[in-house]
Amino acid sequence: MSKATVRTVFLMGLVLWIVGAALAALTMRGGQVESSSVYAAGIALVGIGALIEVISWILALISVATLGRWGWFVAMLILGVIGLLLVMMVIYSFFGPSQRRGVSRQLSTA
């Protein structure tokens, strides 16, 4: 699984989560829910977005494990379990490994 694919799945989950949270928050006035069906749809979107984010975390764990980057694997596992999934996935998306350690790119001499 490539890092770009994991990033895309994570961003899809994050967008769904944000839209659902905004939808649920906008239907509340003074602690009372004005439209229960819209509120329920917002909560459902939050749940689906969170599930997609967890799936992207699992895909990222698989990705770093197949690359043999065990330091990243342990860090991602611990941070994800203690509740820092969002922070960890943002760090992985921008700074995470995309190739095995010790593999250098060959420059073409054409």
C-alpha positions in Angstrom: 0.0 0.0 0.0 1.5 3.3 -1.0 1.8 6.3 1.2 -0.3 8.4 -1.2 -3.2 5.8 -1.0 -3.1 5.8 2.8 -3.1 9.6 2.8 -6.1 9.7 0.4 -8.1 7.3 2.5 -7.2 9.2 5.7 -8.3 12.5 4.1 -11.6 11.0 2.9 -12.3 9.9 6.5 -11.3 13.2 8.0 -13.5 15.1 5.6 -16.5 12.9 6.4 -15.8 13.3 10.1 -15.7 17.1 9.8 -18.8 17.3 7.7 -20.7 15.0 10.1 -19.6 17.0 13.1 -20.6 20.3 11.5 -23.9 18.9 10.5 -24.6 17.6 14.0 -23.4 20.8 15.6 -25.5 23.0 13.3 -28.7 21.2 14.2 -28.3 21.9 17.9 -29.7 25.1 19.4 -29.3 25.6 23.2 -28.6 21.9 23.8 -31.7 20.8 22.0 -31.8 19.0 18.7 -34.0 20.8 16.2 -34.0 18.1 13.5 -33.4 14.6 14.8 -33.0 13.1 11.3 -30.3 15.6 10.3 -28.6 15.2 13.6 -28.6 11.4 13.2 -27.2 11.7 9.7 -24.4 13.9 11.1 -23.6 11.4 13.8 -23.6 8.6 11.2 -21.1 10.6 9.1 -18.9 11.1 12.1 -18.9 7.4 12.8 -18.2 6.4 9.2 -15.4 9.0 9.0 -13.9 7.7 12.2 -14.1 4.1 10.9 -12.3 5.1 7.6 -9.6 6.9 9.6 -9.0 3.7 11.7 -8.8 1.7 8.4 -6.2 4.2 7.1 -4.2 3.8 10.3 -4.3 0.0 9.8 -3.2 0.4 6.2 -0.3 2.7 7.3 0.8 0.1 9.9 0.8 -2.6 7.2 2.7 -0.3 4.8 5.5 0.5 7.3 5.7 -3.1 8.4 6.2 -4.3 4.8 8.9 -1.7 4.4 10.6 -3.1 7.5 10.5 0.3 9.2 9.9 -1.1 12.7 10.6 2.2 14.6 7.8 3.9 12.6 5.6 0.8 13.2 6.0 0.9 17.0 5.6 4.7 17.1 2.4 4.6 15.0 1.0 1.7 17.0 1.5 3.4 20.3 0.3 6.8 19.2 -2.7 5.4 17.6 -3.7 3.3 20.6 -3.3 6.2 23.1 -5.6 8.4 21.0 -3.2 10.6 19.0 -4.4 9.0 15.7 -5.0 12.3 14.0 -1.6 13.8 14.9 0.2 10.6 14.0 -1.5 10.2 10.6 -0.7 13.8 9.6 3.0 13.2 10.6 3.0 9.9 8.6 1.4 11.6 5.6 4.1 14.2 5.3 7.2 12.6 6.8 6.6 8.9 6.8 8.8 6.4 5.0 8.0 5.4 1.4 10.9 3.0 0.8 13.0 0.5 2.7 15.9 1.8 4.8 19.2 1.7 3.0 17.6 1.8 -0.5 18.9 4.7 -2.4 17.5 6.1 -5.6 19.5 5.6 -8.7 20.2 8.7 -10.7 19.8 8.1 -14.4 22.8 9.1 -16.5 21.3 9.6 -19.9 
